Amino acid sequence: ITGEIETHFADAVVLASGGYGNVFYLSTNAMNSNATAIWRAHRKGAYFANPCFTQIHPTCIPRTGDHQSKLTLMSESLRNDGRI
């Protein structure tokens, strides 16, 4: 990693900045993960496509209250086996 700027040509670019999960009410993402990078790229002319393919892990339990980034992620097998 040198910091040198390079030019690459492509028909499409995937900006995988993460952080889109906090658009939902409860999320295991950190509070600052709020789609800021996606919004900034969109404002500069990038297209935003397929947000419906965001994977949601529904097996989370709030520790205290319902604060984001304070959820405990439970094993997927609990839900699959009918334990919750």
N, CA, C and O atoms as a Maestro MAE file, in Angstrom:
{
 s_m_m2io_version
 :::
 2.0.0
}

f_m_ct {
 s_m_title
 :::
 protein
 m_atom[336] {
  # First column is atom index #
  i_m_mmod_type
  r_m_x_coord
  r_m_y_coord
  r_m_z_coord
  i_m_residue_number
  s_m_chain_name
  s_m_pdb_residue_name
  s_m_pdb_atom_name
  i_m_atomic_number
  :::
  1 25 0.857 -1.171 0.000 1 A "ILE " " N  " 7
  2 3 0.000 0.000 0.000 1 A "ILE " " CA " 6
  3 2 0.897 1.226 0.000 1 A "ILE " " C  " 6
  4 15 1.577 1.524 0.982 1 A "ILE " " O  " 8
  5 25 0.881 1.920 -1.116 2 A "THR " " N  " 7
  6 3 1.761 3.079 -1.264 2 A "THR " " CA " 6
  7 2 1.006 4.398 -1.280 2 A "THR " " C  " 6
  8 15 1.600 5.453 -1.059 2 A "THR " " O  " 8
  9 25 -0.289 4.352 -1.536 3 A "GLY " " N  " 7
  10 3 -1.059 5.581 -1.648 3 A "GLY " " CA " 6
  11 2 -1.045 6.146 -3.053 3 A "GLY " " C  " 6
  12 15 -1.638 7.192 -3.317 3 A "GLY " " O  " 8
  13 25 -0.357 5.442 -3.968 4 A "GLU " " N  " 7
  14 3 -0.294 5.891 -5.352 4 A "GLU " " CA " 6
  15 2 -1.672 5.760 -6.000 4 A "GLU " " C  " 6
  16 15 -2.350 4.748 -5.815 4 A "GLU " " O  " 8
  17 25 -2.085 6.764 -6.749 5 A "ILE " " N  " 7
  18 3 -3.375 6.750 -7.432 5 A "ILE " " CA " 6
  19 2 -3.229 6.003 -8.744 5 A "ILE " " C  " 6
  20 15 -2.320 6.280 -9.526 5 A "ILE " " O  " 8
  21 25 -4.131 5.049 -8.986 6 A "GLU " " N  " 7
  22 3 -4.124 4.260 -10.211 6 A "GLU " " CA " 6
  23 2 -5.455 4.447 -10.931 6 A "GLU " " C  " 6
  24 15 -6.470 4.749 -10.303 6 A "GLU " " O  " 8
  25 25 -5.446 4.269 -12.239 7 A "THR " " N  " 7
  26 3 -6.655 4.345 -13.043 7 A "THR " " CA " 6
  27 2 -6.989 2.959 -13.562 7 A "THR " " C  " 6
  28 15 -6.128 2.261 -14.098 7 A "THR " " O  " 8
  29 25 -8.249 2.564 -13.398 8 A "HIS " " N  " 7
  30 3 -8.728 1.278 -13.893 8 A "HIS " " CA " 6
  31 2 -10.009 1.525 -14.674 8 A "HIS " " C  " 6
  32 15 -10.856 2.309 -14.246 8 A "HIS " " O  " 8
  33 25 -10.156 0.868 -15.806 9 A "PHE " " N  " 7
  34 3 -11.347 1.005 -16.627 9 A "PHE " " CA " 6
  35 2 -12.212 -0.241 -16.475 9 A "PHE " " C  " 6
  36 15 -11.704 -1.363 -16.468 9 A "PHE " " O  " 8
  37 25 -13.518 -0.038 -16.353 10 A "ALA " " N  " 7
  38 3 -14.437 -1.168 -16.195 10 A "ALA " " CA " 6
  39 2 -15.839 -0.751 -16.613 10 A "ALA " " C  " 6
  40 15 -16.174 0.434 -16.609 10 A "ALA " " O  " 8
  41 25 -16.645 -1.728 -16.969 11 A "ASP " " N  " 7
  42 3 -18.049 -1.463 -17.289 11 A "ASP " " CA " 6
  43 2 -18.874 -1.266 -16.023 11 A "ASP " " C  " 6
  44 15 -19.903 -0.589 -16.043 11 A "ASP " " O  " 8
  45 25 -18.421 -1.859 -14.923 12 A "ALA " " N  " 7
  46 3 -19.128 -1.740 -13.647 12 A "ALA " " CA " 6
  47 2 -18.119 -1.827 -12.508 12 A "ALA " " C  " 6
  48 15 -17.080 -2.478 -12.623 12 A "ALA " " O  " 8
  49 25 -18.443 -1.167 -11.424 13 A "VAL " " N  " 7
  50 3 -17.595 -1.183 -10.231 13 A "VAL " " CA " 6
  51 2 -18.483 -1.497 -9.034 13 A "VAL " " C  " 6
  52 15 -19.578 -0.950 -8.908 13 A "VAL " " O  " 8
  53 25 -18.017 -2.366 -8.168 14 A "VAL " " N  " 7
  54 3 -18.744 -2.677 -6.940 14 A "VAL " " CA " 6
  55 2 -18.067 -1.936 -5.798 14 A "VAL " " C  " 6
  56 15 -16.898 -2.177 -5.497 14 A "VAL " " O  " 8
  57 25 -18.797 -1.047 -5.174 15 A "LEU " " N  " 7
  58 3 -18.301 -0.323 -4.009 15 A "LEU " " CA " 6
  59 2 -18.823 -1.056 -2.780 15 A "LEU " " C  " 6
  60 15 -19.967 -0.861 -2.369 15 A "LEU " " O  " 8
  61 25 -17.985 -1.892 -2.203 16 A "ALA " " N  " 7
  62 3 -18.396 -2.717 -1.062 16 A "ALA " " CA " 6
  63 2 -17.921 -2.059 0.221 16 A "ALA " " C  " 6
  64 15 -16.967 -2.514 0.851 16 A "ALA " " O  " 8
  65 25 -18.590 -0.994 0.597 17 A "SER " " N  " 7
  66 3 -18.171 -0.216 1.763 17 A "SER " " CA " 6
  67 2 -18.812 -0.702 3.055 17 A "SER " " C  " 6
  68 15 -18.394 -0.313 4.146 17 A "SER " " O  " 8
  69 25 -19.827 -1.554 2.930 18 A "GLY " " N  " 7
  70 3 -20.505 -2.056 4.122 18 A "GLY " " CA " 6
  71 2 -21.350 -0.977 4.774 18 A "GLY " " C  " 6
  72 15 -21.447 0.144 4.275 18 A "GLY " " O  " 8
  73 25 -21.952 -1.327 5.883 19 A "GLY " " N  " 7
  74 3 -22.674 -0.336 6.655 19 A "GLY " " CA " 6
  75 2 -24.100 -0.077 6.260 19 A "GLY " " C  " 6
  76 15 -24.747 0.789 6.850 19 A "GLY " " O  " 8
  77 25 -24.615 -0.788 5.290 20 A "TYR " " N  " 7
  78 3 -25.978 -0.537 4.857 20 A "TYR " " CA " 6
  79 2 -27.009 -1.116 5.826 20 A "TYR " " C  " 6
  80 15 -28.165 -0.693 5.809 20 A "TYR " " O  " 8
  81 25 -26.624 -2.060 6.657 21 A "GLY " " N  " 7
  82 3 -27.560 -2.751 7.544 21 A "GLY " " CA " 6
  83 2 -28.272 -1.863 8.538 21 A "GLY " " C  " 6
  84 15 -29.350 -2.226 9.010 21 A "GLY " " O  " 8
  85 25 -27.719 -0.723 8.872 22 A "ASN " " N  " 7
  86 3 -28.357 0.151 9.855 22 A "ASN " " CA " 6
  87 2 -29.523 0.948 9.299 22 A "ASN " " C  " 6
  88 15 -30.072 1.797 10.000 22 A "ASN " " O  " 8
  89 25 -29.914 0.697 8.059 23 A "VAL " " N  " 7
  90 3 -31.141 1.318 7.574 23 A "VAL " " CA " 6
  91 2 -32.346 0.623 8.190 23 A "VAL " " C  " 6
  92 15 -33.458 1.149 8.147 23 A "VAL " " O  " 8
  93 25 -32.128 -0.567 8.767 24 A "PHE " " N  " 7
  94 3 -33.185 -1.281 9.467 24 A "PHE " " CA " 6
  95 2 -33.216 -0.817 10.917 24 A "PHE " " C  " 6
  96 15 -32.211 -0.331 11.436 24 A "PHE " " O  " 8
  97 25 -34.359 -0.963 11.569 25 A "TYR " " N  " 7
  98 3 -34.524 -0.460 12.933 25 A "TYR " " CA " 6
  99 2 -33.522 -1.082 13.890 25 A "TYR " " C  " 6
  100 15 -32.852 -0.366 14.635 25 A "TYR " " O  " 8
  101 25 -33.412 -2.396 13.882 26 A "LEU " " N  " 7
  102 3 -32.444 -3.075 14.739 26 A "LEU " " CA " 6
  103 2 -31.382 -3.727 13.873 26 A "LEU " " C  " 6
  104 15 -31.701 -4.344 12.857 26 A "LEU " " O  " 8
  105 25 -30.143 -3.597 14.259 27 A "SER " " N  " 7
  106 3 -29.041 -4.138 13.479 27 A "SER " " CA " 6
  107 2 -27.899 -4.497 14.407 27 A "SER " " C  " 6
  108 15 -27.727 -3.880 15.459 27 A "SER " " O  " 8
  109 25 -27.113 -5.499 14.019 28 A "THR " " N  " 7
  110 3 -25.909 -5.829 14.777 28 A "THR " " CA " 6
  111 2 -24.731 -4.985 14.319 28 A "THR " " C  " 6
  112 15 -23.644 -5.087 14.888 28 A "THR " " O  " 8
  113 25 -24.924 -4.156 13.306 29 A "ASN " " N  " 7
  114 3 -23.853 -3.266 12.848 29 A "ASN " " CA " 6
  115 2 -23.589 -2.178 13.884 29 A "ASN " " C  " 6
  116 15 -24.451 -1.871 14.708 29 A "ASN " " O  " 8
  117 25 -22.405 -1.607 13.836 30 A "ALA " " N  " 7
  118 3 -22.072 -0.491 14.711 30 A "ALA " " CA " 6
  119 2 -22.953 0.711 14.369 30 A "ALA " " C  " 6
  120 15 -23.432 0.831 13.241 30 A "ALA " " O  " 8
  121 25 -23.161 1.586 15.327 31 A "MET " " N  " 7
  122 3 -24.024 2.753 15.121 31 A "MET " " CA " 6
  123 2 -23.556 3.623 13.956 31 A "MET " " C  " 6
  124 15 -24.384 4.200 13.250 31 A "MET " " O  " 8
  125 25 -22.245 3.725 13.744 32 A "ASN " " N  " 7
  126 3 -21.728 4.581 12.679 32 A "ASN " " CA " 6
  127 2 -21.795 3.925 11.308 32 A "ASN " " C  " 6
  128 15 -21.455 4.558 10.309 32 A "ASN " " O  " 8
  129 25 -22.222 2.682 11.240 33 A "SER " " N  " 7
  130 3 -22.392 2.007 9.949 33 A "SER " " CA " 6
  131 2 -23.757 2.388 9.401 33 A "SER " " C  " 6
  132 15 -24.752 1.713 9.663 33 A "SER " " O  " 8
  133 25 -23.796 3.476 8.639 34 A "ASN " " N  " 7
  134 3 -25.092 4.037 8.262 34 A "ASN " " CA " 6
  135 2 -25.210 4.382 6.784 34 A "ASN " " C  " 6
  136 15 -25.992 5.260 6.419 34 A "ASN " " O  " 8
  137 25 -24.453 3.711 5.933 35 A "ALA " " N  " 7
  138 3 -24.526 3.883 4.476 35 A "ALA " " CA " 6
  139 2 -23.982 5.224 4.001 35 A "ALA " " C  " 6
  140 15 -24.345 5.681 2.917 35 A "ALA " " O  " 8
  141 25 -23.128 5.859 4.779 36 A "THR " " N  " 7
  142 3 -22.563 7.149 4.390 36 A "THR " " CA " 6
  143 2 -21.769 7.060 3.094 36 A "THR " " C  " 6
  144 15 -21.908 7.929 2.233 36 A "THR " " O  " 8
  145 25 -20.938 6.029 2.932 37 A "ALA " " N  " 7
  146 3 -20.118 5.893 1.720 37 A "ALA " " CA " 6
  147 2 -20.991 5.696 0.486 37 A "ALA " " C  " 6
  148 15 -20.717 6.261 -0.573 37 A "ALA " " O  " 8
  149 25 -22.036 4.898 0.627 38 A "ILE " " N  " 7
  150 3 -22.941 4.665 -0.502 38 A "ILE " " CA " 6
  151 2 -23.630 5.973 -0.899 38 A "ILE " " C  " 6
  152 15 -23.744 6.279 -2.086 38 A "ILE " " O  " 8
  153 25 -24.082 6.730 0.076 39 A "TRP " " N  " 7
  154 3 -24.772 7.998 -0.201 39 A "TRP " " CA " 6
  155 2 -23.825 8.997 -0.858 39 A "TRP " " C  " 6
  156 15 -24.217 9.687 -1.799 39 A "TRP " " O  " 8
  157 25 -22.602 9.084 -0.384 40 A "ARG " " N  " 7
  158 3 -21.640 10.020 -0.983 40 A "ARG " " CA " 6
  159 2 -21.327 9.648 -2.426 40 A "ARG " " C  " 6
  160 15 -21.235 10.524 -3.286 40 A "ARG " " O  " 8
  161 25 -21.162 8.356 -2.698 41 A "ALA " " N  " 7
  162 3 -20.904 7.912 -4.072 41 A "ALA " " CA " 6
  163 2 -22.108 8.220 -4.962 41 A "ALA " " C  " 6
  164 15 -21.937 8.646 -6.105 41 A "ALA " " O  " 8
  165 25 -23.313 8.011 -4.455 42 A "HIS " " N  " 7
  166 3 -24.533 8.303 -5.215 42 A "HIS " " CA " 6
  167 2 -24.624 9.795 -5.543 42 A "HIS " " C  " 6
  168 15 -25.008 10.165 -6.653 42 A "HIS " " O  " 8
  169 25 -24.275 10.638 -4.592 43 A "ARG " " N  " 7
  170 3 -24.306 12.090 -4.834 43 A "ARG " " CA " 6
  171 2 -23.303 12.509 -5.900 43 A "ARG " " C  " 6
  172 15 -23.480 13.544 -6.543 43 A "ARG " " O  " 8
  173 25 -22.247 11.712 -6.095 44 A "LYS " " N  " 7
  174 3 -21.242 12.008 -7.125 44 A "LYS " " CA " 6
  175 2 -21.580 11.365 -8.461 44 A "LYS " " C  " 6
  176 15 -20.809 11.476 -9.415 44 A "LYS " " O  " 8
  177 25 -22.749 10.680 -8.542 45 A "GLY " " N  " 7
  178 3 -23.191 10.131 -9.814 45 A "GLY " " CA " 6
  179 2 -23.217 8.620 -9.907 45 A "GLY " " C  " 6
  180 15 -23.623 8.083 -10.938 45 A "GLY " " O  " 8
  181 25 -22.801 7.917 -8.874 46 A "ALA " " N  " 7
  182 3 -22.832 6.452 -8.905 46 A "ALA " " CA " 6
  183 2 -24.269 5.961 -8.781 46 A "ALA " " C  " 6
  184 15 -25.091 6.587 -8.111 46 A "ALA " " O  " 8
  185 25 -24.563 4.852 -9.420 47 A "TYR " " N  " 7
  186 3 -25.881 4.232 -9.304 47 A "TYR " " CA " 6
  187 2 -25.909 3.324 -8.087 47 A "TYR " " C  " 6
  188 15 -24.910 2.690 -7.745 47 A "TYR " " O  " 8
  189 25 -27.051 3.268 -7.445 48 A "PHE " " N  " 7
  190 3 -27.250 2.408 -6.284 48 A "PHE " " CA " 6
  191 2 -28.256 1.347 -6.697 48 A "PHE " " C  " 6
  192 15 -29.402 1.662 -7.020 48 A "PHE " " O  " 8
  193 25 -27.830 0.092 -6.688 49 A "ALA " " N  " 7
  194 3 -28.699 -0.962 -7.207 49 A "ALA " " CA " 6
  195 2 -28.819 -2.127 -6.236 49 A "ALA " " C  " 6
  196 15 -27.894 -2.432 -5.483 49 A "ALA " " O  " 8
  197 25 -29.971 -2.762 -6.272 50 A "ASN " " N  " 7
  198 3 -30.243 -4.015 -5.571 50 A "ASN " " CA " 6
  199 2 -30.128 -3.955 -4.049 50 A "ASN " " C  " 6
  200 15 -29.545 -4.866 -3.461 50 A "ASN " " O  " 8
  201 25 -30.648 -2.938 -3.393 51 A "PRO " " N  " 7
  202 3 -30.595 -2.953 -1.929 51 A "PRO " " CA " 6
  203 2 -31.474 -4.053 -1.342 51 A "PRO " " C  " 6
  204 15 -31.344 -4.395 -0.167 51 A "PRO " " O  " 8
  205 25 -32.364 -4.601 -2.157 52 A "CYS " " N  " 7
  206 3 -33.237 -5.672 -1.664 52 A "CYS " " CA " 6
  207 2 -32.468 -6.958 -1.388 52 A "CYS " " C  " 6
  208 15 -33.008 -7.877 -0.772 52 A "CYS " " O  " 8
  209 25 -31.221 -7.038 -1.832 53 A "PHE " " N  " 7
  210 3 -30.424 -8.240 -1.602 53 A "PHE " " CA " 6
  211 2 -29.599 -8.153 -0.323 53 A "PHE " " C  " 6
  212 15 -28.702 -8.971 -0.119 53 A "PHE " " O  " 8
  213 25 -29.878 -7.192 0.532 54 A "THR " " N  " 7
  214 3 -29.201 -7.109 1.822 54 A "THR " " CA " 6
  215 2 -29.679 -8.261 2.694 54 A "THR " " C  " 6
  216 15 -30.880 -8.438 2.898 54 A "THR " " O  " 8
  217 25 -28.737 -9.037 3.204 55 A "GLN " " N  " 7
  218 3 -29.103 -10.181 4.032 55 A "GLN " " CA " 6
  219 2 -29.368 -9.712 5.455 55 A "GLN " " C  " 6
  220 15 -28.599 -8.933 6.017 55 A "GLN " " O  " 8
  221 25 -30.455 -10.190 6.025 56 A "ILE " " N  " 7
  222 3 -30.825 -9.848 7.390 56 A "ILE " " CA " 6
  223 2 -30.737 -11.108 8.234 56 A "ILE " " C  " 6
  224 15 -31.278 -12.148 7.857 56 A "ILE " " O  " 8
  225 25 -30.073 -11.025 9.350 57 A "HIS " " N  " 7
  226 3 -29.991 -12.153 10.281 57 A "HIS " " CA " 6
  227 2 -31.018 -11.896 11.370 57 A "HIS " " C  " 6
  228 15 -30.796 -11.042 12.229 57 A "HIS " " O  " 8
  229 25 -32.141 -12.615 11.360 58 A "PRO " " N  " 7
  230 3 -33.252 -12.282 12.259 58 A "PRO " " CA " 6
  231 2 -33.109 -12.791 13.686 58 A "PRO " " C  " 6
  232 15 -33.985 -12.541 14.514 58 A "PRO " " O  " 8
  233 25 -32.032 -13.496 13.991 59 A "THR " " N  " 7
  234 3 -31.927 -14.125 15.304 59 A "THR " " CA " 6
  235 2 -31.008 -13.311 16.209 59 A "THR " " C  " 6
  236 15 -29.871 -13.705 16.470 59 A "THR " " O  " 8
  237 25 -31.503 -12.191 16.678 60 A "CYS " " N  " 7
  238 3 -30.739 -11.309 17.564 60 A "CYS " " CA " 6
  239 2 -31.582 -10.995 18.791 60 A "CYS " " C  " 6
  240 15 -32.808 -10.914 18.714 60 A "CYS " " O  " 8
  241 25 -30.924 -10.823 19.898 61 A "ILE " " N  " 7
  242 3 -31.626 -10.508 21.136 61 A "ILE " " CA " 6
  243 2 -31.031 -9.228 21.722 61 A "ILE " " C  " 6
  244 15 -29.825 -9.177 21.961 61 A "ILE " " O  " 8
  245 25 -31.844 -8.190 21.961 62 A "PRO " " N  " 7
  246 3 -31.319 -6.980 22.599 62 A "PRO " " CA " 6
  247 2 -30.850 -7.289 24.017 62 A "PRO " " C  " 6
  248 15 -31.532 -7.993 24.762 62 A "PRO " " O  " 8
  249 25 -29.682 -6.761 24.390 63 A "ARG " " N  " 7
  250 3 -29.176 -6.964 25.752 63 A "ARG " " CA " 6
  251 2 -29.971 -6.141 26.745 63 A "ARG " " C  " 6
  252 15 -30.505 -6.667 27.721 63 A "ARG " " O  " 8
  253 25 -30.044 -4.834 26.486 64 A "THR " " N  " 7
  254 3 -30.817 -3.932 27.344 64 A "THR " " CA " 6
  255 2 -31.577 -2.984 26.432 64 A "THR " " C  " 6
  256 15 -30.971 -2.247 25.654 64 A "THR " " O  " 8
  257 25 -32.841 -2.997 26.520 65 A "GLY " " N  " 7
  258 3 -33.635 -2.128 25.657 65 A "GLY " " CA " 6
  259 2 -33.547 -2.582 24.214 65 A "GLY " " C  " 6
  260 15 -33.360 -3.767 23.939 65 A "GLY " " O  " 8
  261 25 -33.680 -1.643 23.294 66 A "ASP " " N  " 7
  262 3 -33.631 -2.000 21.879 66 A "ASP " " CA " 6
  263 2 -32.623 -1.132 21.137 66 A "ASP " " C  " 6
  264 15 -32.865 -0.743 19.995 66 A "ASP " " O  " 8
  265 25 -31.509 -0.829 21.765 67 A "HIS " " N  " 7
  266 3 -30.500 0.034 21.159 67 A "HIS " " CA " 6
  267 2 -29.738 -0.704 20.074 67 A "HIS " " C  " 6
  268 15 -29.345 -1.856 20.256 67 A "HIS " " O  " 8
  269 25 -29.529 -0.040 18.947 68 A "GLN " " N  " 7
  270 3 -28.729 -0.625 17.883 68 A "GLN " " CA " 6
  271 2 -27.305 -0.821 18.373 68 A "GLN " " C  " 6
  272 15 -26.838 -0.111 19.262 68 A "GLN " " O  " 8
  273 25 -26.628 -1.783 17.789 69 A "SER " " N  " 7
  274 3 -25.253 -2.184 18.090 69 A "SER " " CA " 6
  275 2 -25.124 -2.754 19.492 69 A "SER " " C  " 6
  276 15 -24.009 -2.955 19.974 69 A "SER " " O  " 8
  277 25 -26.230 -3.014 20.146 70 A "LYS " " N  " 7
  278 3 -26.217 -3.652 21.461 70 A "LYS " " CA " 6
  279 2 -26.947 -4.989 21.394 70 A "LYS " " C  " 6
  280 15 -27.421 -5.494 22.412 70 A "LYS " " O  " 8
  281 25 -27.037 -5.557 20.203 71 A "LEU " " N  " 7
  282 3 -27.744 -6.818 20.034 71 A "LEU " " CA " 6
  283 2 -26.779 -7.989 20.157 71 A "LEU " " C  " 6
  284 15 -25.623 -7.894 19.744 71 A "LEU " " O  " 8
  285 25 -27.247 -9.072 20.718 72 A "THR " " N  " 7
  286 3 -26.468 -10.297 20.789 72 A "THR " " CA " 6
  287 2 -26.896 -11.187 19.634 72 A "THR " " C  " 6
  288 15 -28.068 -11.548 19.519 72 A "THR " " O  " 8
  289 25 -25.949 -11.535 18.784 73 A "LEU " " N  " 7
  290 3 -26.240 -12.381 17.638 73 A "LEU " " CA " 6
  291 2 -26.301 -13.830 18.093 73 A "LEU " " C  " 6
  292 15 -25.336 -14.352 18.651 73 A "LEU " " O  " 8
  293 25 -27.426 -14.474 17.857 74 A "MET " " N  " 7
  294 3 -27.621 -15.866 18.262 74 A "MET " " CA " 6
  295 2 -27.292 -16.788 17.093 74 A "MET " " C  " 6
  296 15 -27.291 -16.363 15.938 74 A "MET " " O  " 8
  297 25 -27.019 -18.026 17.394 75 A "SER " " N  " 7
  298 3 -26.704 -19.014 16.364 75 A "SER " " CA " 6
  299 2 -27.909 -19.239 15.458 75 A "SER " " C  " 6
  300 15 -29.042 -19.339 15.930 75 A "SER " " O  " 8
  301 25 -27.656 -19.316 14.158 76 A "GLU " " N  " 7
  302 3 -28.725 -19.574 13.188 76 A "GLU " " CA " 6
  303 2 -29.394 -20.919 13.458 76 A "GLU " " C  " 6
  304 15 -30.575 -21.096 13.160 76 A "GLU " " O  " 8
  305 25 -28.649 -21.860 14.017 77 A "SER " " N  " 7
  306 3 -29.205 -23.195 14.268 77 A "SER " " CA " 6
  307 2 -30.332 -23.158 15.301 77 A "SER " " C  " 6
  308 15 -31.196 -24.035 15.295 77 A "SER " " O  " 8
  309 25 -30.339 -22.162 16.184 78 A "LEU " " N  " 7
  310 3 -31.430 -22.048 17.155 78 A "LEU " " CA " 6
  311 2 -32.769 -21.850 16.460 78 A "LEU " " C  " 6
  312 15 -33.768 -22.479 16.808 78 A "LEU " " O  " 8
  313 25 -32.769 -20.966 15.474 79 A "ARG " " N  " 7
  314 3 -34.006 -20.698 14.741 79 A "ARG " " CA " 6
  315 2 -34.363 -21.867 13.831 79 A "ARG " " C  " 6
  316 15 -35.533 -22.229 13.709 79 A "ARG " " O  " 8
  317 25 -33.363 -22.453 13.198 80 A "ASN " " N  " 7
  318 3 -33.621 -23.578 12.293 80 A "ASN " " CA " 6
  319 2 -34.198 -24.780 13.027 80 A "ASN " " C  " 6
  320 15 -35.016 -25.512 12.468 80 A "ASN " " O  " 8
  321 25 -33.786 -24.991 14.263 81 A "ASP " " N  " 7
  322 3 -34.259 -26.139 15.033 81 A "ASP " " CA " 6
  323 2 -35.529 -25.838 15.818 81 A "ASP " " C  " 6
  324 15 -36.009 -26.700 16.554 81 A "ASP " " O  " 8
  325 25 -36.084 -24.640 15.679 82 A "GLY " " N  " 7
  326 3 -37.338 -24.294 16.337 82 A "GLY " " CA " 6
  327 2 -37.199 -23.932 17.802 82 A "GLY " " C  " 6
  328 15 -38.176 -24.007 18.547 82 A "GLY " " O  " 8
  329 25 -36.015 -23.544 18.230 83 A "ARG " " N  " 7
  330 3 -35.813 -23.222 19.644 83 A "ARG " " CA " 6
  331 2 -36.277 -21.820 19.997 83 A "ARG " " C  " 6
  332 15 -36.511 -21.523 21.169 83 A "ARG " " O  " 8
  333 25 -36.413 -20.959 19.007 84 A "ILE " " N  " 7
  334 3 -36.845 -19.597 19.304 84 A "ILE " " CA " 6
  335 2 -38.183 -19.369 18.632 84 A "ILE " " C  " 6
  336 15 -38.752 -18.282 18.741 84 A "ILE " " O  " 8
  :::
 }
 m_bond[335] {
  # First column is bond index #
  i_m_from
  i_m_to
  i_m_order
  :::
  1 1 2 1
  2 2 3 1
  3 3 4 2
  4 3 5 1
  5 5 6 1
  6 6 7 1
  7 7 8 2
  8 7 9 1
  9 9 10 1
  10 10 11 1
  11 11 12 2
  12 11 13 1
  13 13 14 1
  14 14 15 1
  15 15 16 2
  16 15 17 1
  17 17 18 1
  18 18 19 1
  19 19 20 2
  20 19 21 1
  21 21 22 1
  22 22 23 1
  23 23 24 2
  24 23 25 1
  25 25 26 1
  26 26 27 1
  27 27 28 2
  28 27 29 1
  29 29 30 1
  30 30 31 1
  31 31 32 2
  32 31 33 1
  33 33 34 1
  34 34 35 1
  35 35 36 2
  36 35 37 1
  37 37 38 1
  38 38 39 1
  39 39 40 2
  40 39 41 1
  41 41 42 1
  42 42 43 1
  43 43 44 2
  44 43 45 1
  45 45 46 1
  46 46 47 1
  47 47 48 2
  48 47 49 1
  49 49 50 1
  50 50 51 1
  51 51 52 2
  52 51 53 1
  53 53 54 1
  54 54 55 1
  55 55 56 2
  56 55 57 1
  57 57 58 1
  58 58 59 1
  59 59 60 2
  60 59 61 1
  61 61 62 1
  62 62 63 1
  63 63 64 2
  64 63 65 1
  65 65 66 1
  66 66 67 1
  67 67 68 2
  68 67 69 1
  69 69 70 1
  70 70 71 1
  71 71 72 2
  72 71 73 1
  73 73 74 1
  74 74 75 1
  75 75 76 2
  76 75 77 1
  77 77 78 1
  78 78 79 1
  79 79 80 2
  80 79 81 1
  81 81 82 1
  82 82 83 1
  83 83 84 2
  84 83 85 1
  85 85 86 1
  86 86 87 1
  87 87 88 2
  88 87 89 1
  89 89 90 1
  90 90 91 1
  91 91 92 2
  92 91 93 1
  93 93 94 1
  94 94 95 1
  95 95 96 2
  96 95 97 1
  97 97 98 1
  98 98 99 1
  99 99 100 2
  100 99 101 1
  101 101 102 1
  102 102 103 1
  103 103 104 2
  104 103 105 1
  105 105 106 1
  106 106 107 1
  107 107 108 2
  108 107 109 1
  109 109 110 1
  110 110 111 1
  111 111 112 2
  112 111 113 1
  113 113 114 1
  114 114 115 1
  115 115 116 2
  116 115 117 1
  117 117 118 1
  118 118 119 1
  119 119 120 2
  120 119 121 1
  121 121 122 1
  122 122 123 1
  123 123 124 2
  124 123 125 1
  125 125 126 1
  126 126 127 1
  127 127 128 2
  128 127 129 1
  129 129 130 1
  130 130 131 1
  131 131 132 2
  132 131 133 1
  133 133 134 1
  134 134 135 1
  135 135 136 2
  136 135 137 1
  137 137 138 1
  138 138 139 1
  139 139 140 2
  140 139 141 1
  141 141 142 1
  142 142 143 1
  143 143 144 2
  144 143 145 1
  145 145 146 1
  146 146 147 1
  147 147 148 2
  148 147 149 1
  149 149 150 1
  150 150 151 1
  151 151 152 2
  152 151 153 1
  153 153 154 1
  154 154 155 1
  155 155 156 2
  156 155 157 1
  157 157 158 1
  158 158 159 1
  159 159 160 2
  160 159 161 1
  161 161 162 1
  162 162 163 1
  163 163 164 2
  164 163 165 1
  165 165 166 1
  166 166 167 1
  167 167 168 2
  168 167 169 1
  169 169 170 1
  170 170 171 1
  171 171 172 2
  172 171 173 1
  173 173 174 1
  174 174 175 1
  175 175 176 2
  176 175 177 1
  177 177 178 1
  178 178 179 1
  179 179 180 2
  180 179 181 1
  181 181 182 1
  182 182 183 1
  183 183 184 2
  184 183 185 1
  185 185 186 1
  186 186 187 1
  187 187 188 2
  188 187 189 1
  189 189 190 1
  190 190 191 1
  191 191 192 2
  192 191 193 1
  193 193 194 1
  194 194 195 1
  195 195 196 2
  196 195 197 1
  197 197 198 1
  198 198 199 1
  199 199 200 2
  200 199 201 1
  201 201 202 1
  202 202 203 1
  203 203 204 2
  204 203 205 1
  205 205 206 1
  206 206 207 1
  207 207 208 2
  208 207 209 1
  209 209 210 1
  210 210 211 1
  211 211 212 2
  212 211 213 1
  213 213 214 1
  214 214 215 1
  215 215 216 2
  216 215 217 1
  217 217 218 1
  218 218 219 1
  219 219 220 2
  220 219 221 1
  221 221 222 1
  222 222 223 1
  223 223 224 2
  224 223 225 1
  225 225 226 1
  226 226 227 1
  227 227 228 2
  228 227 229 1
  229 229 230 1
  230 230 231 1
  231 231 232 2
  232 231 233 1
  233 233 234 1
  234 234 235 1
  235 235 236 2
  236 235 237 1
  237 237 238 1
  238 238 239 1
  239 239 240 2
  240 239 241 1
  241 241 242 1
  242 242 243 1
  243 243 244 2
  244 243 245 1
  245 245 246 1
  246 246 247 1
  247 247 248 2
  248 247 249 1
  249 249 250 1
  250 250 251 1
  251 251 252 2
  252 251 253 1
  253 253 254 1
  254 254 255 1
  255 255 256 2
  256 255 257 1
  257 257 258 1
  258 258 259 1
  259 259 260 2
  260 259 261 1
  261 261 262 1
  262 262 263 1
  263 263 264 2
  264 263 265 1
  265 265 266 1
  266 266 267 1
  267 267 268 2
  268 267 269 1
  269 269 270 1
  270 270 271 1
  271 271 272 2
  272 271 273 1
  273 273 274 1
  274 274 275 1
  275 275 276 2
  276 275 277 1
  277 277 278 1
  278 278 279 1
  279 279 280 2
  280 279 281 1
  281 281 282 1
  282 282 283 1
  283 283 284 2
  284 283 285 1
  285 285 286 1
  286 286 287 1
  287 287 288 2
  288 287 289 1
  289 289 290 1
  290 290 291 1
  291 291 292 2
  292 291 293 1
  293 293 294 1
  294 294 295 1
  295 295 296 2
  296 295 297 1
  297 297 298 1
  298 298 299 1
  299 299 300 2
  300 299 301 1
  301 301 302 1
  302 302 303 1
  303 303 304 2
  304 303 305 1
  305 305 306 1
  306 306 307 1
  307 307 308 2
  308 307 309 1
  309 309 310 1
  310 310 311 1
  311 311 312 2
  312 311 313 1
  313 313 314 1
  314 314 315 1
  315 315 316 2
  316 315 317 1
  317 317 318 1
  318 318 319 1
  319 319 320 2
  320 319 321 1
  321 321 322 1
  322 322 323 1
  323 323 324 2
  324 323 325 1
  325 325 326 1
  326 326 327 1
  327 327 328 2
  328 327 329 1
  329 329 330 1
  330 330 331 1
  331 331 332 2
  332 331 333 1
  333 333 334 1
  334 334 335 1
  335 335 336 2
  :::
 }
}
